[in-house]
Amino acid sequence: MLFVGIDLAWSERNATGIAVLKGNKEKANLVAFGIFYSDNEILDFIEENVGDEKALIAIDAPLIVPNMKGRRVAEDKVGELFRKYDAGAYPANRKRLASFTGKIRGEVISRLLARQGFKHDPYVKKHEQAKKFFEVYPHPSIVVLFGLDRILRYKAKPKRDYEFRWREFEKYQEHLKRVRPKLILPKEIINKNVRKMRGNELKRYEDTLDSIFCAYIAYYSWLKPKKCKVLGDMKKGYIMTPVFDSMLSVSS
């Protein structure tokens, strides 16, 4: 079974990371990855590396956005559960997302994936053999799967210098090495010396790791769907994420 992660940029002007894992009931191996820009490049990569095989695709981008302004129910639900971990989600609305290109890119990618035979469906069944895609959000998933009390702060933000971010990236690497079920990554990725990277090079590495982690979320949901929740719904928008056991009984 294949598991694809897409760290989707909101515009074709910016880089999108994509990774493909091949997994079984015990472990997942990275089999392909890359950085792309256009919708066509993204779909061509998926066609080349997935083709007719069964695969789950986890996409870090809003895919269903009915609201013109404000927040979706999905962001509210994520905030209720994960705000104390600094893992709340930014508001997604049509006005904000369309300001980049005049369209909602997640909706565009959804239509293109449907033409390739993938079904938009975040309700994953254990070990199912299917071609599906769904929306994820890495921050809360990182908190749960790495067992953290707050997010990793590796992304570029004001007051975060390179020394701070490098340390956070090194934590990210170590957690990916130890995560269970096991994730097998090549040494040139997982042992990369982040302290030699700045600017665009570090951003590309960030996009690569995030796409790998999105693929891992898809893999985890396939192995342990009962430990995941769909926060929101297919009408008003949703985010699928692993949750702590204490959150399983919370209304979604």
MARDO-40139 format. One record per residue (C-alpha): residue number from 1; residue in three letters; chain; x, y, z. Coordinates in nm, 3 decimals. Example, Ala and Ser with C-alpha at 12.3 -4.5 7.8 and 13.67 -1.06 7.14 Angstrom:
# residues 2
<zadren:1&koltor:Ala&kedo:A&xx:1.230&yy:-0.450&zz:0.780>
<zadren:2&koltor:Ser&kedo:A&xx:1.367&yy:-0.106&zz:0.714>
***
This chain:
# residues 252
<zadren:1&koltor:Met&kedo:A&xx:0.000&yy:0.000&zz:0.000>
<zadren:2&koltor:Leu&kedo:A&xx:0.122&yy:0.351&zz:-0.083>
<zadren:3&koltor:Phe&kedo:A&xx:0.085&yy:0.664&zz:0.128>
<zadren:4&koltor:Val&kedo:A&xx:0.137&yy:1.008&zz:-0.022>
<zadren:5&koltor:Gly&kedo:A&xx:0.194&yy:1.336&zz:0.160>
<zadren:6&koltor:Ile&kedo:A&xx:0.145&yy:1.673&zz:-0.007>
<zadren:7&koltor:Asp&kedo:A&xx:0.259&yy:1.990&zz:0.170>
<zadren:8&koltor:Leu&kedo:A&xx:0.058&yy:2.204&zz:-0.069>
<zadren:9&koltor:Ala&kedo:A&xx:0.157&yy:2.566&zz:-0.126>
<zadren:10&koltor:Trp&kedo:A&xx:-0.137&yy:2.804&zz:-0.170>
<zadren:11&koltor:Ser&kedo:A&xx:0.007&yy:2.927&zz:-0.500>
<zadren:12&koltor:Glu&kedo:A&xx:0.196&yy:2.770&zz:-0.790>
<zadren:13&koltor:Arg&kedo:A&xx:0.462&yy:3.037&zz:-0.737>
<zadren:14&koltor:Asn&kedo:A&xx:0.569&yy:2.863&zz:-0.416>
<zadren:15&koltor:Ala&kedo:A&xx:0.718&yy:2.519&zz:-0.359>
<zadren:16&koltor:Thr&kedo:A&xx:0.507&yy:2.213&zz:-0.279>
<zadren:17&koltor:Gly&kedo:A&xx:0.672&yy:1.911&zz:-0.118>
<zadren:18&koltor:Ile&kedo:A&xx:0.547&yy:1.562&zz:-0.205>
<zadren:19&koltor:Ala&kedo:A&xx:0.656&yy:1.229&zz:-0.057>
<zadren:20&koltor:Val&kedo:A&xx:0.551&yy:0.868&zz:-0.116>
<zadren:21&koltor:Leu&kedo:A&xx:0.580&yy:0.593&zz:0.144>
<zadren:22&koltor:Lys&kedo:A&xx:0.534&yy:0.222&zz:0.085>
<zadren:23&koltor:Gly&kedo:A&xx:0.401&yy:0.062&zz:0.400>
<zadren:24&koltor:Asn&kedo:A&xx:0.280&yy:-0.261&zz:0.553>
<zadren:25&koltor:Lys&kedo:A&xx:0.150&yy:-0.347&zz:0.900>
<zadren:26&koltor:Glu&kedo:A&xx:0.494&yy:-0.303&zz:1.057>
<zadren:27&koltor:Lys&kedo:A&xx:0.682&yy:-0.018&zz:0.887>
<zadren:28&koltor:Ala&kedo:A&xx:0.686&yy:0.236&zz:0.605>
<zadren:29&koltor:Asn&kedo:A&xx:0.971&yy:0.319&zz:0.367>
<zadren:30&koltor:Leu&kedo:A&xx:1.023&yy:0.639&zz:0.171>
<zadren:31&koltor:Val&kedo:A&xx:1.021&yy:0.549&zz:-0.199>
<zadren:32&koltor:Ala&kedo:A&xx:0.994&yy:0.888&zz:-0.374>
<zadren:33&koltor:Phe&kedo:A&xx:0.994&yy:1.258&zz:-0.293>
<zadren:34&koltor:Gly&kedo:A&xx:1.039&yy:1.593&zz:-0.460>
<zadren:35&koltor:Ile&kedo:A&xx:0.967&yy:1.964&zz:-0.472>
<zadren:36&koltor:Phe&kedo:A&xx:0.724&yy:2.093&zz:-0.734>
<zadren:37&koltor:Tyr&kedo:A&xx:0.538&yy:2.409&zz:-0.829>
<zadren:38&koltor:Ser&kedo:A&xx:0.258&yy:2.365&zz:-1.081>
<zadren:39&koltor:Asp&kedo:A&xx:-0.058&yy:2.159&zz:-1.047>
<zadren:40&koltor:Asn&kedo:A&xx:0.048&yy:1.958&zz:-1.351>
<zadren:41&koltor:Glu&kedo:A&xx:0.384&yy:1.874&zz:-1.194>
<zadren:42&koltor:Ile&kedo:A&xx:0.209&yy:1.752&zz:-0.879>
<zadren:43&koltor:Leu&kedo:A&xx:-0.037&yy:1.534&zz:-1.069>
<zadren:44&koltor:Asp&kedo:A&xx:0.234&yy:1.397&zz:-1.300>
<zadren:45&koltor:Phe&kedo:A&xx:0.446&yy:1.297&zz:-0.998>
<zadren:46&koltor:Ile&kedo:A&xx:0.151&yy:1.114&zz:-0.842>
<zadren:47&koltor:Glu&kedo:A&xx:0.066&yy:0.942&zz:-1.169>
<zadren:48&koltor:Glu&kedo:A&xx:0.428&yy:0.833&zz:-1.212>
<zadren:49&koltor:Asn&kedo:A&xx:0.473&yy:0.704&zz:-0.856>
<zadren:50&koltor:Val&kedo:A&xx:0.125&yy:0.573&zz:-0.775>
<zadren:51&koltor:Gly&kedo:A&xx:-0.043&yy:0.497&zz:-1.106>
<zadren:52&koltor:Asp&kedo:A&xx:-0.309&yy:0.227&zz:-1.062>
<zadren:53&koltor:Glu&kedo:A&xx:-0.189&yy:0.120&zz:-0.715>
<zadren:54&koltor:Lys&kedo:A&xx:-0.400&yy:0.175&zz:-0.405>
<zadren:55&koltor:Ala&kedo:A&xx:-0.294&yy:0.480&zz:-0.208>
<zadren:56&koltor:Leu&kedo:A&xx:-0.403&yy:0.722&zz:0.063>
<zadren:57&koltor:Ile&kedo:A&xx:-0.308&yy:1.086&zz:0.002>
<zadren:58&koltor:Ala&kedo:A&xx:-0.284&yy:1.328&zz:0.296>
<zadren:59&koltor:Ile&kedo:A&xx:-0.286&yy:1.695&zz:0.194>
<zadren:60&koltor:Asp&kedo:A&xx:-0.184&yy:1.983&zz:0.418>
<zadren:61&koltor:Ala&kedo:A&xx:-0.421&yy:2.245&zz:0.274>
<zadren:62&koltor:Pro&kedo:A&xx:-0.789&yy:2.336&zz:0.312>
<zadren:63&koltor:Leu&kedo:A&xx:-0.986&yy:2.119&zz:0.070>
<zadren:64&koltor:Ile&kedo:A&xx:-1.345&yy:2.213&zz:0.156>
<zadren:65&koltor:Val&kedo:A&xx:-1.398&yy:2.584&zz:0.221>
<zadren:66&koltor:Pro&kedo:A&xx:-1.767&yy:2.690&zz:0.205>
<zadren:67&koltor:Asn&kedo:A&xx:-1.730&yy:3.005&zz:0.418>
<zadren:68&koltor:Met&kedo:A&xx:-1.646&yy:3.338&zz:0.258>
<zadren:69&koltor:Lys&kedo:A&xx:-1.503&yy:3.486&zz:0.579>
<zadren:70&koltor:Gly&kedo:A&xx:-1.405&yy:3.380&zz:0.929>
<zadren:71&koltor:Arg&kedo:A&xx:-1.313&yy:3.029&zz:1.031>
<zadren:72&koltor:Arg&kedo:A&xx:-1.435&yy:2.683&zz:0.946>
<zadren:73&koltor:Val&kedo:A&xx:-1.574&yy:2.448&zz:1.208>
<zadren:74&koltor:Ala&kedo:A&xx:-1.256&yy:2.244&zz:1.152>
<zadren:75&koltor:Glu&kedo:A&xx:-1.031&yy:2.523&zz:1.282>
<zadren:76&koltor:Asp&kedo:A&xx:-1.259&yy:2.574&zz:1.582>
<zadren:77&koltor:Lys&kedo:A&xx:-1.245&yy:2.203&zz:1.668>
<zadren:78&koltor:Val&kedo:A&xx:-0.867&yy:2.187&zz:1.632>
<zadren:79&koltor:Gly&kedo:A&xx:-0.836&yy:2.494&zz:1.853>
<zadren:80&koltor:Glu&kedo:A&xx:-1.056&yy:2.346&zz:2.124>
<zadren:81&koltor:Leu&kedo:A&xx:-0.843&yy:2.033&zz:2.145>
<zadren:82&koltor:Phe&kedo:A&xx:-0.494&yy:2.157&zz:2.065>
<zadren:83&koltor:Arg&kedo:A&xx:-0.467&yy:2.526&zz:2.154>
<zadren:84&koltor:Lys&kedo:A&xx:-0.289&yy:2.446&zz:2.480>
<zadren:85&koltor:Tyr&kedo:A&xx:-0.021&yy:2.271&zz:2.270>
<zadren:86&koltor:Asp&kedo:A&xx:0.019&yy:2.585&zz:2.049>
<zadren:87&koltor:Ala&kedo:A&xx:-0.125&yy:2.372&zz:1.767>
<zadren:88&koltor:Gly&kedo:A&xx:-0.431&yy:2.576&zz:1.676>
<zadren:89&koltor:Ala&kedo:A&xx:-0.502&yy:2.622&zz:1.305>
<zadren:90&koltor:Tyr&kedo:A&xx:-0.504&yy:2.944&zz:1.104>
<zadren:91&koltor:Pro&kedo:A&xx:-0.850&yy:3.050&zz:0.983>
<zadren:92&koltor:Ala&kedo:A&xx:-0.941&yy:2.918&zz:0.637>
<zadren:93&koltor:Asn&kedo:A&xx:-1.194&yy:3.111&zz:0.431>
<zadren:94&koltor:Arg&kedo:A&xx:-1.255&yy:3.175&zz:0.063>
<zadren:95&koltor:Lys&kedo:A&xx:-1.162&yy:3.542&zz:0.074>
<zadren:96&koltor:Arg&kedo:A&xx:-0.824&yy:3.475&zz:0.235>
<zadren:97&koltor:Leu&kedo:A&xx:-0.729&yy:3.173&zz:0.025>
<zadren:98&koltor:Ala&kedo:A&xx:-0.844&yy:3.318&zz:-0.306>
<zadren:99&koltor:Ser&kedo:A&xx:-0.640&yy:3.634&zz:-0.244>
<zadren:100&koltor:Phe&kedo:A&xx:-0.328&yy:3.447&zz:-0.360>
<zadren:101&koltor:Thr&kedo:A&xx:-0.445&yy:3.329&zz:-0.703>
<zadren:102&koltor:Gly&kedo:A&xx:-0.818&yy:3.395&zz:-0.732>
<zadren:103&koltor:Lys&kedo:A&xx:-0.896&yy:3.029&zz:-0.661>
<zadren:104&koltor:Ile&kedo:A&xx:-0.888&yy:2.780&zz:-0.373>
<zadren:105&koltor:Arg&kedo:A&xx:-0.594&yy:2.559&zz:-0.467>
<zadren:106&koltor:Gly&kedo:A&xx:-0.702&yy:2.271&zz:-0.243>
<zadren:107&koltor:Glu&kedo:A&xx:-1.030&yy:2.254&zz:-0.432>
<zadren:108&koltor:Val&kedo:A&xx:-0.846&yy:2.255&zz:-0.765>
<zadren:109&koltor:Ile&kedo:A&xx:-0.616&yy:1.972&zz:-0.659>
<zadren:110&koltor:Ser&kedo:A&xx:-0.918&yy:1.779&zz:-0.526>
<zadren:111&koltor:Arg&kedo:A&xx:-1.088&yy:1.792&zz:-0.866>
<zadren:112&koltor:Leu&kedo:A&xx:-0.768&yy:1.683&zz:-1.043>
<zadren:113&koltor:Leu&kedo:A&xx:-0.716&yy:1.389&zz:-0.805>
<zadren:114&koltor:Ala&kedo:A&xx:-1.077&yy:1.281&zz:-0.858>
<zadren:115&koltor:Arg&kedo:A&xx:-1.003&yy:1.260&zz:-1.231>
<zadren:116&koltor:Gln&kedo:A&xx:-0.715&yy:1.026&zz:-1.146>
<zadren:117&koltor:Gly&kedo:A&xx:-0.958&yy:0.795&zz:-0.966>
<zadren:118&koltor:Phe&kedo:A&xx:-0.910&yy:0.912&zz:-0.607>
<zadren:119&koltor:Lys&kedo:A&xx:-1.210&yy:0.961&zz:-0.378>
<zadren:120&koltor:His&kedo:A&xx:-1.227&yy:1.252&zz:-0.135>
<zadren:121&koltor:Asp&kedo:A&xx:-1.293&yy:1.064&zz:0.190>
<zadren:122&koltor:Pro&kedo:A&xx:-1.127&yy:1.120&zz:0.529>
<zadren:123&koltor:Tyr&kedo:A&xx:-1.303&yy:0.825&zz:0.695>
<zadren:124&koltor:Val&kedo:A&xx:-1.030&yy:0.563&zz:0.670>
<zadren:125&koltor:Lys&kedo:A&xx:-1.088&yy:0.197&zz:0.756>
<zadren:126&koltor:Lys&kedo:A&xx:-0.816&yy:-0.022&zz:0.902>
<zadren:127&koltor:His&kedo:A&xx:-0.596&yy:-0.174&zz:0.632>
<zadren:128&koltor:Glu&kedo:A&xx:-0.843&yy:-0.081&zz:0.359>
<zadren:129&koltor:Gln&kedo:A&xx:-0.730&yy:-0.103&zz:-0.002>
<zadren:130&koltor:Ala&kedo:A&xx:-0.853&yy:0.216&zz:-0.164>
<zadren:131&koltor:Lys&kedo:A&xx:-0.758&yy:0.530&zz:-0.355>
<zadren:132&koltor:Lys&kedo:A&xx:-0.850&yy:0.820&zz:-0.126>
<zadren:133&koltor:Phe&kedo:A&xx:-0.735&yy:1.168&zz:-0.036>
<zadren:134&koltor:Phe&kedo:A&xx:-0.810&yy:1.391&zz:0.261>
<zadren:135&koltor:Glu&kedo:A&xx:-0.702&yy:1.705&zz:0.448>
<zadren:136&koltor:Val&kedo:A&xx:-0.456&yy:1.695&zz:0.736>
<zadren:137&koltor:Tyr&kedo:A&xx:-0.277&yy:1.951&zz:0.952>
<zadren:138&koltor:Pro&kedo:A&xx:0.071&yy:1.847&zz:1.072>
<zadren:139&koltor:His&kedo:A&xx:0.102&yy:2.052&zz:1.394>
<zadren:140&koltor:Pro&kedo:A&xx:-0.153&yy:1.862&zz:1.609>
<zadren:141&koltor:Ser&kedo:A&xx:-0.047&yy:1.534&zz:1.450>
<zadren:142&koltor:Ile&kedo:A&xx:0.316&yy:1.607&zz:1.543>
<zadren:143&koltor:Val&kedo:A&xx:0.213&yy:1.674&zz:1.903>
<zadren:144&koltor:Val&kedo:A&xx:0.024&yy:1.343&zz:1.925>
<zadren:145&koltor:Leu&kedo:A&xx:0.254&yy:1.112&zz:1.732>
<zadren:146&koltor:Phe&kedo:A&xx:0.572&yy:1.247&zz:1.892>
<zadren:147&koltor:Gly&kedo:A&xx:0.413&yy:1.268&zz:2.239>
<zadren:148&koltor:Leu&kedo:A&xx:0.491&yy:1.639&zz:2.288>
<zadren:149&koltor:Asp&kedo:A&xx:0.346&yy:1.906&zz:2.514>
<zadren:150&koltor:Arg&kedo:A&xx:0.382&yy:2.172&zz:2.243>
<zadren:151&koltor:Ile&kedo:A&xx:0.456&yy:2.196&zz:1.872>
<zadren:152&koltor:Leu&kedo:A&xx:0.801&yy:2.194&zz:1.715>
<zadren:153&koltor:Arg&kedo:A&xx:0.881&yy:2.553&zz:1.617>
<zadren:154&koltor:Tyr&kedo:A&xx:1.104&yy:2.502&zz:1.314>
<zadren:155&koltor:Lys&kedo:A&xx:0.919&yy:2.730&zz:1.074>
<zadren:156&koltor:Ala&kedo:A&xx:1.043&yy:3.081&zz:0.997>
<zadren:157&koltor:Lys&kedo:A&xx:0.871&yy:3.334&zz:1.222>
<zadren:158&koltor:Pro&kedo:A&xx:0.969&yy:3.669&zz:1.376>
<zadren:159&koltor:Lys&kedo:A&xx:1.216&yy:3.636&zz:1.666>
<zadren:160&koltor:Arg&kedo:A&xx:1.321&yy:3.284&zz:1.559>
<zadren:161&koltor:Asp&kedo:A&xx:1.684&yy:3.297&zz:1.451>
<zadren:162&koltor:Tyr&kedo:A&xx:1.864&yy:3.021&zz:1.266>
<zadren:163&koltor:Glu&kedo:A&xx:2.018&yy:2.875&zz:1.580>
<zadren:164&koltor:Phe&kedo:A&xx:1.672&yy:2.833&zz:1.734>
<zadren:165&koltor:Arg&kedo:A&xx:1.525&yy:2.682&zz:1.416>
<zadren:166&koltor:Trp&kedo:A&xx:1.819&yy:2.446&zz:1.363>
<zadren:167&koltor:Arg&kedo:A&xx:1.767&yy:2.303&zz:1.712>
<zadren:168&koltor:Glu&kedo:A&xx:1.397&yy:2.250&zz:1.636>
<zadren:169&koltor:Phe&kedo:A&xx:1.480&yy:2.080&zz:1.306>
<zadren:170&koltor:Glu&kedo:A&xx:1.720&yy:1.849&zz:1.489>
<zadren:171&koltor:Lys&kedo:A&xx:1.438&yy:1.756&zz:1.726>
<zadren:172&koltor:Tyr&kedo:A&xx:1.216&yy:1.689&zz:1.423>
<zadren:173&koltor:Gln&kedo:A&xx:1.479&yy:1.456&zz:1.279>
<zadren:174&koltor:Glu&kedo:A&xx:1.518&yy:1.265&zz:1.606>
<zadren:175&koltor:His&kedo:A&xx:1.143&yy:1.218&zz:1.649>
<zadren:176&koltor:Leu&kedo:A&xx:1.109&yy:1.088&zz:1.292>
<zadren:177&koltor:Lys&kedo:A&xx:1.383&yy:0.833&zz:1.369>
<zadren:178&koltor:Arg&kedo:A&xx:1.200&yy:0.709&zz:1.678>
<zadren:179&koltor:Val&kedo:A&xx:0.835&yy:0.730&zz:1.572>
<zadren:180&koltor:Arg&kedo:A&xx:0.627&yy:0.411&zz:1.590>
<zadren:181&koltor:Pro&kedo:A&xx:0.511&yy:0.241&zz:1.376>
<zadren:182&koltor:Lys&kedo:A&xx:0.859&yy:0.265&zz:1.226>
<zadren:183&koltor:Leu&kedo:A&xx:0.944&yy:0.506&zz:0.947>
<zadren:184&koltor:Ile&kedo:A&xx:1.248&yy:0.419&zz:0.732>
<zadren:185&koltor:Leu&kedo:A&xx:1.418&yy:0.721&zz:0.575>
<zadren:186&koltor:Pro&kedo:A&xx:1.748&yy:0.747&zz:0.383>
<zadren:187&koltor:Lys&kedo:A&xx:2.042&yy:0.888&zz:0.579>
<zadren:188&koltor:Glu&kedo:A&xx:2.083&yy:1.176&zz:0.335>
<zadren:189&koltor:Ile&kedo:A&xx:1.745&yy:1.305&zz:0.454>
<zadren:190&koltor:Ile&kedo:A&xx:1.717&yy:1.210&zz:0.818>
<zadren:191&koltor:Asn&kedo:A&xx:2.081&yy:1.285&zz:0.908>
<zadren:192&koltor:Lys&kedo:A&xx:2.112&yy:1.599&zz:0.699>
<zadren:193&koltor:Asn&kedo:A&xx:2.319&yy:1.871&zz:0.867>
<zadren:194&koltor:Val&kedo:A&xx:2.062&yy:2.148&zz:0.897>
<zadren:195&koltor:Arg&kedo:A&xx:2.324&yy:2.389&zz:1.032>
<zadren:196&koltor:Lys&kedo:A&xx:2.468&yy:2.418&zz:0.684>
<zadren:197&koltor:Met&kedo:A&xx:2.134&yy:2.534&zz:0.542>
<zadren:198&koltor:Arg&kedo:A&xx:1.972&yy:2.875&zz:0.530>
<zadren:199&koltor:Gly&kedo:A&xx:1.712&yy:3.056&zz:0.321>
<zadren:200&koltor:Asn&kedo:A&xx:1.557&yy:2.864&zz:0.033>
<zadren:201&koltor:Glu&kedo:A&xx:1.766&yy:2.553&zz:0.096>
<zadren:202&koltor:Leu&kedo:A&xx:1.633&yy:2.523&zz:0.451>
<zadren:203&koltor:Lys&kedo:A&xx:1.278&yy:2.594&zz:0.329>
<zadren:204&koltor:Arg&kedo:A&xx:1.302&yy:2.314&zz:0.073>
<zadren:205&koltor:Tyr&kedo:A&xx:1.422&yy:2.077&zz:0.346>
<zadren:206&koltor:Glu&kedo:A&xx:1.129&yy:2.189&zz:0.562>
<zadren:207&koltor:Asp&kedo:A&xx:0.886&yy:2.118&zz:0.276>
<zadren:208&koltor:Thr&kedo:A&xx:1.043&yy:1.775&zz:0.227>
<zadren:209&koltor:Leu&kedo:A&xx:1.012&yy:1.677&zz:0.594>
<zadren:210&koltor:Asp&kedo:A&xx:0.657&yy:1.809&zz:0.614>
<zadren:211&koltor:Ser&kedo:A&xx:0.549&yy:1.613&zz:0.308>
<zadren:212&koltor:Ile&kedo:A&xx:0.706&yy:1.298&zz:0.455>
<zadren:213&koltor:Phe&kedo:A&xx:0.521&yy:1.357&zz:0.779>
<zadren:214&koltor:Cys&kedo:A&xx:0.191&yy:1.411&zz:0.594>
<zadren:215&koltor:Ala&kedo:A&xx:0.246&yy:1.075&zz:0.422>
<zadren:216&koltor:Tyr&kedo:A&xx:0.312&yy:0.925&zz:0.764>
<zadren:217&koltor:Ile&kedo:A&xx:-0.020&yy:1.062&zz:0.892>
<zadren:218&koltor:Ala&kedo:A&xx:-0.190&yy:0.877&zz:0.606>
<zadren:219&koltor:Tyr&kedo:A&xx:0.000&yy:0.560&zz:0.699>
<zadren:220&koltor:Tyr&kedo:A&xx:-0.088&yy:0.594&zz:1.068>
<zadren:221&koltor:Ser&kedo:A&xx:-0.457&yy:0.649&zz:0.989>
<zadren:222&koltor:Trp&kedo:A&xx:-0.453&yy:0.327&zz:0.782>
<zadren:223&koltor:Leu&kedo:A&xx:-0.301&yy:0.130&zz:1.069>
<zadren:224&koltor:Lys&kedo:A&xx:-0.491&yy:0.291&zz:1.358>
<zadren:225&koltor:Pro&kedo:A&xx:-0.805&yy:0.469&zz:1.233>
<zadren:226&koltor:Lys&kedo:A&xx:-0.969&yy:0.439&zz:1.574>
<zadren:227&koltor:Lys&kedo:A&xx:-0.697&yy:0.666&zz:1.716>
<zadren:228&koltor:Cys&kedo:A&xx:-0.779&yy:0.938&zz:1.463>
<zadren:229&koltor:Lys&kedo:A&xx:-1.066&yy:1.185&zz:1.438>
<zadren:230&koltor:Val&kedo:A&xx:-1.225&yy:1.382&zz:1.156>
<zadren:231&koltor:Leu&kedo:A&xx:-1.277&yy:1.725&zz:1.312>
<zadren:232&koltor:Gly&kedo:A&xx:-1.562&yy:1.889&zz:1.120>
<zadren:233&koltor:Asp&kedo:A&xx:-1.741&yy:1.732&zz:0.825>
<zadren:234&koltor:Met&kedo:A&xx:-1.754&yy:1.708&zz:0.446>
<zadren:235&koltor:Lys&kedo:A&xx:-2.007&yy:1.990&zz:0.420>
<zadren:236&koltor:Lys&kedo:A&xx:-1.848&yy:2.262&zz:0.632>
<zadren:237&koltor:Gly&kedo:A&xx:-1.488&yy:2.149&zz:0.607>
<zadren:238&koltor:Tyr&kedo:A&xx:-1.278&yy:1.918&zz:0.822>
<zadren:239&koltor:Ile&kedo:A&xx:-0.926&yy:1.823&zz:0.934>
<zadren:240&koltor:Met&kedo:A&xx:-0.830&yy:1.459&zz:0.993>
<zadren:241&koltor:Thr&kedo:A&xx:-0.573&yy:1.406&zz:1.269>
<zadren:242&koltor:Pro&kedo:A&xx:-0.447&yy:1.149&zz:1.517>
<zadren:243&koltor:Val&kedo:A&xx:-0.558&yy:1.241&zz:1.870>
<zadren:244&koltor:Phe&kedo:A&xx:-0.464&yy:1.151&zz:2.224>
<zadren:245&koltor:Asp&kedo:A&xx:-0.676&yy:0.877&zz:2.383>
<zadren:246&koltor:Ser&kedo:A&xx:-0.831&yy:1.137&zz:2.614>
<zadren:247&koltor:Met&kedo:A&xx:-0.972&yy:1.315&zz:2.309>
<zadren:248&koltor:Leu&kedo:A&xx:-1.140&yy:1.016&zz:2.145>
<zadren:249&koltor:Ser&kedo:A&xx:-1.473&yy:1.075&zz:2.321>
<zadren:250&koltor:Val&kedo:A&xx:-1.487&yy:1.446&zz:2.230>
<zadren:251&koltor:Ser&kedo:A&xx:-1.753&yy:1.535&zz:1.977>
<zadren:252&koltor:Ser&kedo:A&xx:-1.612&yy:1.598&zz:1.630>
***
